[in-house]
Amino acid sequence: MAEPIALSVLPIGSSAKLVEFPHSGSAFLRLREMGLLPGTSLKLLRTAPMGDPLEIKVRGYNLTLRKSEADHIMVEPIPTS
């Protein structure tokens, strides 16, 4: 098992499993309603030139997040074979 890291530092093109998610705040409630829940697989597709925002693929759709939100979402990278 890989060590959890913040979603904001996941390398572009990497897949991961969400392991920890903040349990408070209106922005995080909105993200949970859109399918970001512990155990969910996701892939970091790209980041803007200055690193904010970033785009992930989760549950079959693309979602754009602020880097400040991604800093609080912990993921476990899925090793590529």
mmCIF file of the N, C-alpha and C atoms, coordinates in Angstrom:
data_MODEL
# 
_entry.id   MODEL 
# 
loop_
_atom_site.group_PDB 
_atom_site.id 
_atom_site.type_symbol 
_atom_site.label_atom_id 
_atom_site.label_alt_id 
_atom_site.label_comp_id 
_atom_site.label_asym_id 
_atom_site.label_entity_id 
_atom_site.label_seq_id 
_atom_site.pdbx_PDB_ins_code 
_atom_site.Cartn_x 
_atom_site.Cartn_y 
_atom_site.Cartn_z 
_atom_site.occupancy 
_atom_site.B_iso_or_equiv 
_atom_site.pdbx_formal_charge 
_atom_site.auth_seq_id 
_atom_site.auth_comp_id 
_atom_site.auth_asym_id 
_atom_site.auth_atom_id 
_atom_site.pdbx_PDB_model_num 
ATOM 1   N N  . MET A 1 1  ? 0.817   -1.174 0.000   1.00 0.00 ? 1  MET A N  1 
ATOM 2   C CA . MET A 1 1  ? 0.000   0.000  0.000   1.00 0.00 ? 1  MET A CA 1 
ATOM 3   C C  . MET A 1 1  ? 0.867   1.247  0.000   1.00 0.00 ? 1  MET A C  1 
ATOM 4   N N  . ALA A 1 2  ? 0.531   2.198  -0.864  1.00 0.00 ? 2  ALA A N  1 
ATOM 5   C CA . ALA A 1 2  ? 1.305   3.437  -0.948  1.00 0.00 ? 2  ALA A CA 1 
ATOM 6   C C  . ALA A 1 2  ? 0.888   4.391  0.171   1.00 0.00 ? 2  ALA A C  1 
ATOM 7   N N  . GLU A 1 3  ? 1.785   5.286  0.517   1.00 0.00 ? 3  GLU A N  1 
ATOM 8   C CA . GLU A 1 3  ? 1.515   6.301  1.538   1.00 0.00 ? 3  GLU A CA 1 
ATOM 9   C C  . GLU A 1 3  ? 0.573   7.358  0.968   1.00 0.00 ? 3  GLU A C  1 
ATOM 10  N N  . PRO A 1 4  ? -0.482  7.744  1.695   1.00 0.00 ? 4  PRO A N  1 
ATOM 11  C CA . PRO A 1 4  ? -1.401  8.772  1.192   1.00 0.00 ? 4  PRO A CA 1 
ATOM 12  C C  . PRO A 1 4  ? -0.701  10.115 0.990   1.00 0.00 ? 4  PRO A C  1 
ATOM 13  N N  . ILE A 1 5  ? -1.079  10.806 -0.079  1.00 0.00 ? 5  ILE A N  1 
ATOM 14  C CA . ILE A 1 5  ? -0.552  12.129 -0.395  1.00 0.00 ? 5  ILE A CA 1 
ATOM 15  C C  . ILE A 1 5  ? -1.730  13.039 -0.719  1.00 0.00 ? 5  ILE A C  1 
ATOM 16  N N  . ALA A 1 6  ? -1.481  14.333 -0.741  1.00 0.00 ? 6  ALA A N  1 
ATOM 17  C CA . ALA A 1 6  ? -2.524  15.289 -1.119  1.00 0.00 ? 6  ALA A CA 1 
ATOM 18  C C  . ALA A 1 6  ? -2.784  15.174 -2.618  1.00 0.00 ? 6  ALA A C  1 
ATOM 19  N N  . LEU A 1 7  ? -4.023  15.292 -3.015  1.00 0.00 ? 7  LEU A N  1 
ATOM 20  C CA . LEU A 1 7  ? -4.387  15.241 -4.431  1.00 0.00 ? 7  LEU A CA 1 
ATOM 21  C C  . LEU A 1 7  ? -3.636  16.300 -5.220  1.00 0.00 ? 7  LEU A C  1 
ATOM 22  N N  . SER A 1 8  ? -3.339  17.428 -4.606  1.00 0.00 ? 8  SER A N  1 
ATOM 23  C CA . SER A 1 8  ? -2.661  18.525 -5.302  1.00 0.00 ? 8  SER A CA 1 
ATOM 24  C C  . SER A 1 8  ? -1.233  18.188 -5.717  1.00 0.00 ? 8  SER A C  1 
ATOM 25  N N  . VAL A 1 9  ? -0.619  17.151 -5.135  1.00 0.00 ? 9  VAL A N  1 
ATOM 26  C CA . VAL A 1 9  ? 0.754   16.792 -5.504  1.00 0.00 ? 9  VAL A CA 1 
ATOM 27  C C  . VAL A 1 9  ? 0.829   15.492 -6.305  1.00 0.00 ? 9  VAL A C  1 
ATOM 28  N N  . LEU A 1 10 ? -0.322  14.922 -6.643  1.00 0.00 ? 10 LEU A N  1 
ATOM 29  C CA . LEU A 1 10 ? -0.358  13.721 -7.480  1.00 0.00 ? 10 LEU A CA 1 
ATOM 30  C C  . LEU A 1 10 ? 0.168   14.077 -8.872  1.00 0.00 ? 10 LEU A C  1 
ATOM 31  N N  . PRO A 1 11 ? 1.061   13.281 -9.441  1.00 0.00 ? 11 PRO A N  1 
ATOM 32  C CA . PRO A 1 11 ? 1.576   13.583 -10.783 1.00 0.00 ? 11 PRO A CA 1 
ATOM 33  C C  . PRO A 1 11 ? 0.476   13.510 -11.849 1.00 0.00 ? 11 PRO A C  1 
ATOM 34  N N  . ILE A 1 12 ? 0.564   14.392 -12.833 1.00 0.00 ? 12 ILE A N  1 
ATOM 35  C CA . ILE A 1 12 ? -0.402  14.414 -13.930 1.00 0.00 ? 12 ILE A CA 1 
ATOM 36  C C  . ILE A 1 12 ? -0.409  13.064 -14.629 1.00 0.00 ? 12 ILE A C  1 
ATOM 37  N N  . GLY A 1 13 ? -1.600  12.555 -14.925 1.00 0.00 ? 13 GLY A N  1 
ATOM 38  C CA . GLY A 1 13 ? -1.760  11.271 -15.586 1.00 0.00 ? 13 GLY A CA 1 
ATOM 39  C C  . GLY A 1 13 ? -1.831  10.102 -14.636 1.00 0.00 ? 13 GLY A C  1 
ATOM 40  N N  . SER A 1 14 ? -1.635  10.347 -13.345 1.00 0.00 ? 14 SER A N  1 
ATOM 41  C CA . SER A 1 14 ? -1.661  9.271  -12.351 1.00 0.00 ? 14 SER A CA 1 
ATOM 42  C C  . SER A 1 14 ? -3.075  9.001  -11.860 1.00 0.00 ? 14 SER A C  1 
ATOM 43  N N  . SER A 1 15 ? -3.311  7.754  -11.505 1.00 0.00 ? 15 SER A N  1 
ATOM 44  C CA . SER A 1 15 ? -4.584  7.346  -10.907 1.00 0.00 ? 15 SER A CA 1 
ATOM 45  C C  . SER A 1 15 ? -4.379  7.162  -9.415  1.00 0.00 ? 15 SER A C  1 
ATOM 46  N N  . ALA A 1 16 ? -5.462  7.326  -8.671  1.00 0.00 ? 16 ALA A N  1 
ATOM 47  C CA . ALA A 1 16 ? -5.381  7.202  -7.218  1.00 0.00 ? 16 ALA A CA 1 
ATOM 48  C C  . ALA A 1 16 ? -6.744  6.823  -6.666  1.00 0.00 ? 16 ALA A C  1 
ATOM 49  N N  . LYS A 1 17 ? -6.728  6.418  -5.394  1.00 0.00 ? 17 LYS A N  1 
ATOM 50  C CA . LYS A 1 17 ? -7.953  6.115  -4.671  1.00 0.00 ? 17 LYS A CA 1 
ATOM 51  C C  . LYS A 1 17 ? -8.071  7.125  -3.542  1.00 0.00 ? 17 LYS A C  1 
ATOM 52  N N  . LEU A 1 18 ? -9.220  7.748  -3.414  1.00 0.00 ? 18 LEU A N  1 
ATOM 53  C CA . LEU A 1 18 ? -9.437  8.722  -2.358  1.00 0.00 ? 18 LEU A CA 1 
ATOM 54  C C  . LEU A 1 18 ? -9.500  8.004  -1.018  1.00 0.00 ? 18 LEU A C  1 
ATOM 55  N N  . VAL A 1 19 ? -8.698  8.460  -0.057  1.00 0.00 ? 19 VAL A N  1 
ATOM 56  C CA . VAL A 1 19 ? -8.674  7.784  1.246   1.00 0.00 ? 19 VAL A CA 1 
ATOM 57  C C  . VAL A 1 19 ? -9.168  8.655  2.386   1.00 0.00 ? 19 VAL A C  1 
ATOM 58  N N  . GLU A 1 20 ? -9.023  9.958  2.275   1.00 0.00 ? 20 GLU A N  1 
ATOM 59  C CA . GLU A 1 20 ? -9.446  10.830 3.368   1.00 0.00 ? 20 GLU A CA 1 
ATOM 60  C C  . GLU A 1 20 ? -9.979  12.126 2.798   1.00 0.00 ? 20 GLU A C  1 
ATOM 61  N N  . PHE A 1 21 ? -11.064 12.589 3.401   1.00 0.00 ? 21 PHE A N  1 
ATOM 62  C CA . PHE A 1 21 ? -11.760 13.755 2.888   1.00 0.00 ? 21 PHE A CA 1 
ATOM 63  C C  . PHE A 1 21 ? -12.204 14.593 4.076   1.00 0.00 ? 21 PHE A C  1 
ATOM 64  N N  . PRO A 1 22 ? -12.038 15.906 4.041   1.00 0.00 ? 22 PRO A N  1 
ATOM 65  C CA . PRO A 1 22 ? -12.510 16.732 5.161   1.00 0.00 ? 22 PRO A CA 1 
ATOM 66  C C  . PRO A 1 22 ? -14.013 16.548 5.378   1.00 0.00 ? 22 PRO A C  1 
ATOM 67  N N  . HIS A 1 23 ? -14.424 16.646 6.608   1.00 0.00 ? 23 HIS A N  1 
ATOM 68  C CA . HIS A 1 23 ? -15.816 16.391 6.948   1.00 0.00 ? 23 HIS A CA 1 
ATOM 69  C C  . HIS A 1 23 ? -16.601 17.657 7.240   1.00 0.00 ? 23 HIS A C  1 
ATOM 70  N N  . SER A 1 24 ? -16.065 18.822 6.860   1.00 0.00 ? 24 SER A N  1 
ATOM 71  C CA . SER A 1 24 ? -16.787 20.062 7.137   1.00 0.00 ? 24 SER A CA 1 
ATOM 72  C C  . SER A 1 24 ? -16.583 21.054 5.997   1.00 0.00 ? 24 SER A C  1 
ATOM 73  N N  . GLY A 1 25 ? -17.435 22.056 5.982   1.00 0.00 ? 25 GLY A N  1 
ATOM 74  C CA . GLY A 1 25 ? -17.344 23.111 4.985   1.00 0.00 ? 25 GLY A CA 1 
ATOM 75  C C  . GLY A 1 25 ? -18.307 22.900 3.833   1.00 0.00 ? 25 GLY A C  1 
ATOM 76  N N  . SER A 1 26 ? -18.872 23.990 3.349   1.00 0.00 ? 26 SER A N  1 
ATOM 77  C CA . SER A 1 26 ? -19.861 23.896 2.273   1.00 0.00 ? 26 SER A CA 1 
ATOM 78  C C  . SER A 1 26 ? -19.243 23.414 0.969   1.00 0.00 ? 26 SER A C  1 
ATOM 79  N N  . ALA A 1 27 ? -18.001 23.807 0.670   1.00 0.00 ? 27 ALA A N  1 
ATOM 80  C CA . ALA A 1 27 ? -17.356 23.359 -0.569  1.00 0.00 ? 27 ALA A CA 1 
ATOM 81  C C  . ALA A 1 27 ? -17.152 21.848 -0.541  1.00 0.00 ? 27 ALA A C  1 
ATOM 82  N N  . PHE A 1 28 ? -16.807 21.317 0.617   1.00 0.00 ? 28 PHE A N  1 
ATOM 83  C CA . PHE A 1 28 ? -16.566 19.882 0.701   1.00 0.00 ? 28 PHE A CA 1 
ATOM 84  C C  . PHE A 1 28 ? -17.866 19.089 0.677   1.00 0.00 ? 28 PHE A C  1 
ATOM 85  N N  . LEU A 1 29 ? -18.942 19.660 1.188   1.00 0.00 ? 29 LEU A N  1 
ATOM 86  C CA . LEU A 1 29 ? -20.255 19.018 1.077   1.00 0.00 ? 29 LEU A CA 1 
ATOM 87  C C  . LEU A 1 29 ? -20.629 18.914 -0.406  1.00 0.00 ? 29 LEU A C  1 
ATOM 88  N N  . ARG A 1 30 ? -20.401 19.984 -1.159  1.00 0.00 ? 30 ARG A N  1 
ATOM 89  C CA . ARG A 1 30 ? -20.686 19.994 -2.594  1.00 0.00 ? 30 ARG A CA 1 
ATOM 90  C C  . ARG A 1 30 ? -19.869 18.943 -3.319  1.00 0.00 ? 30 ARG A C  1 
ATOM 91  N N  . LEU A 1 31 ? -18.600 18.809 -2.983  1.00 0.00 ? 31 LEU A N  1 
ATOM 92  C CA . LEU A 1 31 ? -17.735 17.821 -3.636  1.00 0.00 ? 31 LEU A CA 1 
ATOM 93  C C  . LEU A 1 31 ? -18.186 16.400 -3.317  1.00 0.00 ? 31 LEU A C  1 
ATOM 94  N N  . ARG A 1 32 ? -18.588 16.147 -2.094  1.00 0.00 ? 32 ARG A N  1 
ATOM 95  C CA . ARG A 1 32 ? -19.095 14.813 -1.737  1.00 0.00 ? 32 ARG A CA 1 
ATOM 96  C C  . ARG A 1 32 ? -20.360 14.497 -2.508  1.00 0.00 ? 32 ARG A C  1 
ATOM 97  N N  . GLU A 1 33 ? -21.208 15.488 -2.680  1.00 0.00 ? 33 GLU A N  1 
ATOM 98  C CA . GLU A 1 33 ? -22.440 15.277 -3.445  1.00 0.00 ? 33 GLU A CA 1 
ATOM 99  C C  . GLU A 1 33 ? -22.145 14.961 -4.908  1.00 0.00 ? 33 GLU A C  1 
ATOM 100 N N  . MET A 1 34 ? -20.985 15.397 -5.410  1.00 0.00 ? 34 MET A N  1 
ATOM 101 C CA . MET A 1 34 ? -20.601 15.110 -6.793  1.00 0.00 ? 34 MET A CA 1 
ATOM 102 C C  . MET A 1 34 ? -19.841 13.801 -6.932  1.00 0.00 ? 34 MET A C  1 
ATOM 103 N N  . GLY A 1 35 ? -19.724 13.036 -5.855  1.00 0.00 ? 35 GLY A N  1 
ATOM 104 C CA . GLY A 1 35 ? -19.151 11.701 -5.960  1.00 0.00 ? 35 GLY A CA 1 
ATOM 105 C C  . GLY A 1 35 ? -17.764 11.513 -5.400  1.00 0.00 ? 35 GLY A C  1 
ATOM 106 N N  . LEU A 1 36 ? -17.167 12.522 -4.796  1.00 0.00 ? 36 LEU A N  1 
ATOM 107 C CA . LEU A 1 36 ? -15.853 12.350 -4.173  1.00 0.00 ? 36 LEU A CA 1 
ATOM 108 C C  . LEU A 1 36 ? -16.046 11.805 -2.764  1.00 0.00 ? 36 LEU A C  1 
ATOM 109 N N  . LEU A 1 37 ? -15.913 10.490 -2.652  1.00 0.00 ? 37 LEU A N  1 
ATOM 110 C CA . LEU A 1 37 ? -16.092 9.796  -1.387  1.00 0.00 ? 37 LEU A CA 1 
ATOM 111 C C  . LEU A 1 37 ? -14.903 8.868  -1.158  1.00 0.00 ? 37 LEU A C  1 
ATOM 112 N N  . PRO A 1 38 ? -14.581 8.552  0.094   1.00 0.00 ? 38 PRO A N  1 
ATOM 113 C CA . PRO A 1 38 ? -13.490 7.613  0.347   1.00 0.00 ? 38 PRO A CA 1 
ATOM 114 C C  . PRO A 1 38 ? -13.696 6.302  -0.410  1.00 0.00 ? 38 PRO A C  1 
ATOM 115 N N  . GLY A 1 39 ? -12.616 5.824  -1.031  1.00 0.00 ? 39 GLY A N  1 
ATOM 116 C CA . GLY A 1 39 ? -12.659 4.599  -1.820  1.00 0.00 ? 39 GLY A CA 1 
ATOM 117 C C  . GLY A 1 39 ? -12.874 4.835  -3.305  1.00 0.00 ? 39 GLY A C  1 
ATOM 118 N N  . THR A 1 40 ? -13.219 6.055  -3.691  1.00 0.00 ? 40 THR A N  1 
ATOM 119 C CA . THR A 1 40 ? -13.474 6.387  -5.088  1.00 0.00 ? 40 THR A CA 1 
ATOM 120 C C  . THR A 1 40 ? -12.162 6.474  -5.858  1.00 0.00 ? 40 THR A C  1 
ATOM 121 N N  . SER A 1 41 ? -12.127 5.863  -7.038  1.00 0.00 ? 41 SER A N  1 
ATOM 122 C CA . SER A 1 41 ? -10.956 5.971  -7.920  1.00 0.00 ? 41 SER A CA 1 
ATOM 123 C C  . SER A 1 41 ? -11.053 7.241  -8.744  1.00 0.00 ? 41 SER A C  1 
ATOM 124 N N  . LEU A 1 42 ? -9.916  7.860  -9.004  1.00 0.00 ? 42 LEU A N  1 
ATOM 125 C CA . LEU A 1 42 ? -9.868  9.068  -9.806  1.00 0.00 ? 42 LEU A CA 1 
ATOM 126 C C  . LEU A 1 42 ? -8.561  9.126  -10.566 1.00 0.00 ? 42 LEU A C  1 
ATOM 127 N N  . LYS A 1 43 ? -8.484  10.012 -11.548 1.00 0.00 ? 43 LYS A N  1 
ATOM 128 C CA . LYS A 1 43 ? -7.267  10.208 -12.329 1.00 0.00 ? 43 LYS A CA 1 
ATOM 129 C C  . LYS A 1 43 ? -7.054  11.700 -12.504 1.00 0.00 ? 43 LYS A C  1 
ATOM 130 N N  . LEU A 1 44 ? -5.834  12.170 -12.246 1.00 0.00 ? 44 LEU A N  1 
ATOM 131 C CA . LEU A 1 44 ? -5.499  13.577 -12.466 1.00 0.00 ? 44 LEU A CA 1 
ATOM 132 C C  . LEU A 1 44 ? -5.200  13.761 -13.942 1.00 0.00 ? 44 LEU A C  1 
ATOM 133 N N  . LEU A 1 45 ? -6.037  14.527 -14.629 1.00 0.00 ? 45 LEU A N  1 
ATOM 134 C CA . LEU A 1 45 ? -5.895  14.712 -16.066 1.00 0.00 ? 45 LEU A CA 1 
ATOM 135 C C  . LEU A 1 45 ? -4.923  15.827 -16.419 1.00 0.00 ? 45 LEU A C  1 
ATOM 136 N N  . ARG A 1 46 ? -5.068  16.976 -15.765 1.00 0.00 ? 46 ARG A N  1 
ATOM 137 C CA . ARG A 1 46 ? -4.202  18.120 -16.099 1.00 0.00 ? 46 ARG A CA 1 
ATOM 138 C C  . ARG A 1 46 ? -4.337  19.205 -15.049 1.00 0.00 ? 46 ARG A C  1 
ATOM 139 N N  . THR A 1 47 ? -3.382  20.117 -15.077 1.00 0.00 ? 47 THR A N  1 
ATOM 140 C CA . THR A 1 47 ? -3.441  21.308 -14.240 1.00 0.00 ? 47 THR A CA 1 
ATOM 141 C C  . THR A 1 47 ? -3.257  22.526 -15.140 1.00 0.00 ? 47 THR A C  1 
ATOM 142 N N  . ALA A 1 48 ? -3.716  23.655 -14.672 1.00 0.00 ? 48 ALA A N  1 
ATOM 143 C CA . ALA A 1 48 ? -3.511  24.903 -15.390 1.00 0.00 ? 48 ALA A CA 1 
ATOM 144 C C  . ALA A 1 48 ? -2.015  25.245 -15.354 1.00 0.00 ? 48 ALA A C  1 
ATOM 145 N N  . PRO A 1 49 ? -1.552  26.118 -16.239 1.00 0.00 ? 49 PRO A N  1 
ATOM 146 C CA . PRO A 1 49 ? -0.115  26.434 -16.285 1.00 0.00 ? 49 PRO A CA 1 
ATOM 147 C C  . PRO A 1 49 ? 0.490   26.862 -14.946 1.00 0.00 ? 49 PRO A C  1 
ATOM 148 N N  . MET A 1 50 ? -0.257  27.550 -14.108 1.00 0.00 ? 50 MET A N  1 
ATOM 149 C CA . MET A 1 50 ? 0.270   27.961 -12.808 1.00 0.00 ? 50 MET A CA 1 
ATOM 150 C C  . MET A 1 50 ? -0.097  26.975 -11.697 1.00 0.00 ? 50 MET A C  1 
ATOM 151 N N  . GLY A 1 51 ? -0.676  25.826 -12.071 1.00 0.00 ? 51 GLY A N  1 
ATOM 152 C CA . GLY A 1 51 ? -0.985  24.783 -11.098 1.00 0.00 ? 51 GLY A CA 1 
ATOM 153 C C  . GLY A 1 51 ? -2.356  24.873 -10.457 1.00 0.00 ? 51 GLY A C  1 
ATOM 154 N N  . ASP A 1 52 ? -3.144  25.876 -10.819 1.00 0.00 ? 52 ASP A N  1 
ATOM 155 C CA . ASP A 1 52 ? -4.466  26.055 -10.222 1.00 0.00 ? 52 ASP A CA 1 
ATOM 156 C C  . ASP A 1 52 ? -5.413  26.593 -11.276 1.00 0.00 ? 52 ASP A C  1 
ATOM 157 N N  . PRO A 1 53 ? -6.501  25.937 -11.578 1.00 0.00 ? 53 PRO A N  1 
ATOM 158 C CA . PRO A 1 53 ? -7.067  24.743 -10.961 1.00 0.00 ? 53 PRO A CA 1 
ATOM 159 C C  . PRO A 1 53 ? -6.491  23.462 -11.558 1.00 0.00 ? 53 PRO A C  1 
ATOM 160 N N  . LEU A 1 54 ? -7.001  22.328 -11.079 1.00 0.00 ? 54 LEU A N  1 
ATOM 161 C CA . LEU A 1 54 ? -6.622  21.041 -11.646 1.00 0.00 ? 54 LEU A CA 1 
ATOM 162 C C  . LEU A 1 54 ? -7.886  20.276 -12.018 1.00 0.00 ? 54 LEU A C  1 
ATOM 163 N N  . GLU A 1 55 ? -7.745  19.377 -12.978 1.00 0.00 ? 55 GLU A N  1 
ATOM 164 C CA . GLU A 1 55 ? -8.893  18.632 -13.493 1.00 0.00 ? 55 GLU A CA 1 
ATOM 165 C C  . GLU A 1 55 ? -8.693  17.147 -13.244 1.00 0.00 ? 55 GLU A C  1 
ATOM 166 N N  . ILE A 1 56 ? -9.707  16.517 -12.670 1.00 0.00 ? 56 ILE A N  1 
ATOM 167 C CA . ILE A 1 56 ? -9.660  15.079 -12.417 1.00 0.00 ? 56 ILE A CA 1 
ATOM 168 C C  . ILE A 1 56 ? -10.810 14.397 -13.149 1.00 0.00 ? 56 ILE A C  1 
ATOM 169 N N  . LYS A 1 57 ? -10.629 13.113 -13.405 1.00 0.00 ? 57 LYS A N  1 
ATOM 170 C CA . LYS A 1 57 ? -11.714 12.279 -13.941 1.00 0.00 ? 57 LYS A CA 1 
ATOM 171 C C  . LYS A 1 57 ? -12.167 11.386 -12.793 1.00 0.00 ? 57 LYS A C  1 
ATOM 172 N N  . VAL A 1 58 ? -13.454 11.488 -12.459 1.00 0.00 ? 58 VAL A N  1 
ATOM 173 C CA . VAL A 1 58 ? -14.012 10.730 -11.354 1.00 0.00 ? 58 VAL A CA 1 
ATOM 174 C C  . VAL A 1 58 ? -15.419 10.284 -11.739 1.00 0.00 ? 58 VAL A C  1 
ATOM 175 N N  . ARG A 1 59 ? -15.708 9.001  -11.556 1.00 0.00 ? 59 ARG A N  1 
ATOM 176 C CA . ARG A 1 59 ? -17.028 8.436  -11.837 1.00 0.00 ? 59 ARG A CA 1 
ATOM 177 C C  . ARG A 1 59 ? -17.528 8.755  -13.249 1.00 0.00 ? 59 ARG A C  1 
ATOM 178 N N  . GLY A 1 60 ? -16.600 8.791  -14.224 1.00 0.00 ? 60 GLY A N  1 
ATOM 179 C CA . GLY A 1 60 ? -16.982 8.963  -15.617 1.00 0.00 ? 60 GLY A CA 1 
ATOM 180 C C  . GLY A 1 60 ? -17.144 10.395 -16.098 1.00 0.00 ? 60 GLY A C  1 
ATOM 181 N N  . TYR A 1 61 ? -16.847 11.368 -15.258 1.00 0.00 ? 61 TYR A N  1 
ATOM 182 C CA . TYR A 1 61 ? -16.918 12.751 -15.718 1.00 0.00 ? 61 TYR A CA 1 
ATOM 183 C C  . TYR A 1 61 ? -15.701 13.530 -15.229 1.00 0.00 ? 61 TYR A C  1 
ATOM 184 N N  . ASN A 1 62 ? -15.459 14.680 -15.860 1.00 0.00 ? 62 ASN A N  1 
ATOM 185 C CA . ASN A 1 62 ? -14.333 15.527 -15.486 1.00 0.00 ? 62 ASN A CA 1 
ATOM 186 C C  . ASN A 1 62 ? -14.790 16.568 -14.482 1.00 0.00 ? 62 ASN A C  1 
ATOM 187 N N  . LEU A 1 63 ? -13.969 16.769 -13.460 1.00 0.00 ? 63 LEU A N  1 
ATOM 188 C CA . LEU A 1 63 ? -14.275 17.705 -12.388 1.00 0.00 ? 63 LEU A CA 1 
ATOM 189 C C  . LEU A 1 63 ? -13.062 18.611 -12.195 1.00 0.00 ? 63 LEU A C  1 
ATOM 190 N N  . THR A 1 64 ? -13.298 19.902 -12.129 1.00 0.00 ? 64 THR A N  1 
ATOM 191 C CA . THR A 1 64 ? -12.228 20.871 -11.906 1.00 0.00 ? 64 THR A CA 1 
ATOM 192 C C  . THR A 1 64 ? -12.274 21.312 -10.452 1.00 0.00 ? 64 THR A C  1 
ATOM 193 N N  . LEU A 1 65 ? -11.105 21.285 -9.796  1.00 0.00 ? 65 LEU A N  1 
ATOM 194 C CA . LEU A 1 65 ? -10.985 21.670 -8.391  1.00 0.00 ? 65 LEU A CA 1 
ATOM 195 C C  . LEU A 1 65 ? -9.948  22.760 -8.231  1.00 0.00 ? 65 LEU A C  1 
ATOM 196 N N  . ARG A 1 66 ? -10.156 23.590 -7.234  1.00 0.00 ? 66 ARG A N  1 
ATOM 197 C CA . ARG A 1 66 ? -9.115  24.554 -6.863  1.00 0.00 ? 66 ARG A CA 1 
ATOM 198 C C  . ARG A 1 66 ? -7.997  23.793 -6.153  1.00 0.00 ? 66 ARG A C  1 
ATOM 199 N N  . LYS A 1 67 ? -6.796  24.302 -6.283  1.00 0.00 ? 67 LYS A N  1 
ATOM 200 C CA . LYS A 1 67 ? -5.661  23.668 -5.618  1.00 0.00 ? 67 LYS A CA 1 
ATOM 201 C C  . LYS A 1 67 ? -5.862  23.694 -4.105  1.00 0.00 ? 67 LYS A C  1 
ATOM 202 N N  . SER A 1 68 ? -6.452  24.760 -3.601  1.00 0.00 ? 68 SER A N  1 
ATOM 203 C CA . SER A 1 68 ? -6.685  24.852 -2.156  1.00 0.00 ? 68 SER A CA 1 
ATOM 204 C C  . SER A 1 68 ? -7.636  23.761 -1.666  1.00 0.00 ? 68 SER A C  1 
ATOM 205 N N  . GLU A 1 69 ? -8.572  23.329 -2.500  1.00 0.00 ? 69 GLU A N  1 
ATOM 206 C CA . GLU A 1 69 ? -9.454  22.219 -2.143  1.00 0.00 ? 69 GLU A CA 1 
ATOM 207 C C  . GLU A 1 69 ? -8.694  20.898 -2.235  1.00 0.00 ? 69 GLU A C  1 
ATOM 208 N N  . ALA A 1 70 ? -7.910  20.733 -3.304  1.00 0.00 ? 70 ALA A N  1 
ATOM 209 C CA . ALA A 1 70 ? -7.157  19.501 -3.522  1.00 0.00 ? 70 ALA A CA 1 
ATOM 210 C C  . ALA A 1 70 ? -6.091  19.278 -2.450  1.00 0.00 ? 70 ALA A C  1 
ATOM 211 N N  . ASP A 1 71 ? -5.621  20.358 -1.824  1.00 0.00 ? 71 ASP A N  1 
ATOM 212 C CA . ASP A 1 71 ? -4.635  20.230 -0.747  1.00 0.00 ? 71 ASP A CA 1 
ATOM 213 C C  . ASP A 1 71 ? -5.176  19.430 0.436   1.00 0.00 ? 71 ASP A C  1 
ATOM 214 N N  . HIS A 1 72 ? -6.497  19.419 0.618   1.00 0.00 ? 72 HIS A N  1 
ATOM 215 C CA . HIS A 1 72 ? -7.113  18.768 1.771   1.00 0.00 ? 72 HIS A CA 1 
ATOM 216 C C  . HIS A 1 72 ? -7.678  17.388 1.457   1.00 0.00 ? 72 HIS A C  1 
ATOM 217 N N  . ILE A 1 73 ? -7.550  16.950 0.205   1.00 0.00 ? 73 ILE A N  1 
ATOM 218 C CA . ILE A 1 73 ? -8.063  15.640 -0.198  1.00 0.00 ? 73 ILE A CA 1 
ATOM 219 C C  . ILE A 1 73 ? -6.878  14.684 -0.285  1.00 0.00 ? 73 ILE A C  1 
ATOM 220 N N  . MET A 1 74 ? -6.877  13.665 0.571   1.00 0.00 ? 74 MET A N  1 
ATOM 221 C CA . MET A 1 74 ? -5.777  12.708 0.602   1.00 0.00 ? 74 MET A CA 1 
ATOM 222 C C  . MET A 1 74 ? -6.114  11.501 -0.277  1.00 0.00 ? 74 MET A C  1 
ATOM 223 N N  . VAL A 1 75 ? -5.143  11.112 -1.103  1.00 0.00 ? 75 VAL A N  1 
ATOM 224 C CA . VAL A 1 75 ? -5.330  9.989  -2.016  1.00 0.00 ? 75 VAL A CA 1 
ATOM 225 C C  . VAL A 1 75 ? -4.175  9.008  -1.868  1.00 0.00 ? 75 VAL A C  1 
ATOM 226 N N  . GLU A 1 76 ? -4.428  7.790  -2.283  1.00 0.00 ? 76 GLU A N  1 
ATOM 227 C CA . GLU A 1 76 ? -3.404  6.738  -2.308  1.00 0.00 ? 76 GLU A CA 1 
ATOM 228 C C  . GLU A 1 76 ? -3.112  6.444  -3.769  1.00 0.00 ? 76 GLU A C  1 
ATOM 229 N N  . PRO A 1 77 ? -1.913  6.800  -4.253  1.00 0.00 ? 77 PRO A N  1 
ATOM 230 C CA . PRO A 1 77 ? -1.591  6.537  -5.664  1.00 0.00 ? 77 PRO A CA 1 
ATOM 231 C C  . PRO A 1 77 ? -1.718  5.061  -6.002  1.00 0.00 ? 77 PRO A C  1 
ATOM 232 N N  . ILE A 1 78 ? -2.225  4.797  -7.203  1.00 0.00 ? 78 ILE A N  1 
ATOM 233 C CA . ILE A 1 78 ? -2.336  3.427  -7.707  1.00 0.00 ? 78 ILE A CA 1 
ATOM 234 C C  . ILE A 1 78 ? -1.141  3.188  -8.618  1.00 0.00 ? 78 ILE A C  1 
ATOM 235 N N  . PRO A 1 79 ? -0.267  2.236  -8.285  1.00 0.00 ? 79 PRO A N  1 
ATOM 236 C CA . PRO A 1 79 ? 0.918   2.007  -9.094  1.00 0.00 ? 79 PRO A CA 1 
ATOM 237 C C  . PRO A 1 79 ? 0.525   1.532  -10.499 1.00 0.00 ? 79 PRO A C  1 
ATOM 238 N N  . THR A 1 80 ? 1.256   2.036  -11.499 1.00 0.00 ? 80 THR A N  1 
ATOM 239 C CA . THR A 1 80 ? 1.031   1.596  -12.878 1.00 0.00 ? 80 THR A CA 1 
ATOM 240 C C  . THR A 1 80 ? 1.867   0.367  -13.131 1.00 0.00 ? 80 THR A C  1 
ATOM 241 N N  . SER A 1 81 ? 1.323   -0.520 -13.920 1.00 0.00 ? 81 SER A N  1 
ATOM 242 C CA . SER A 1 81 ? 2.070   -1.767 -14.198 1.00 0.00 ? 81 SER A CA 1 
ATOM 243 C C  . SER A 1 81 ? 2.599   -1.777 -15.606 1.00 0.00 ? 81 SER A C  1 
# 
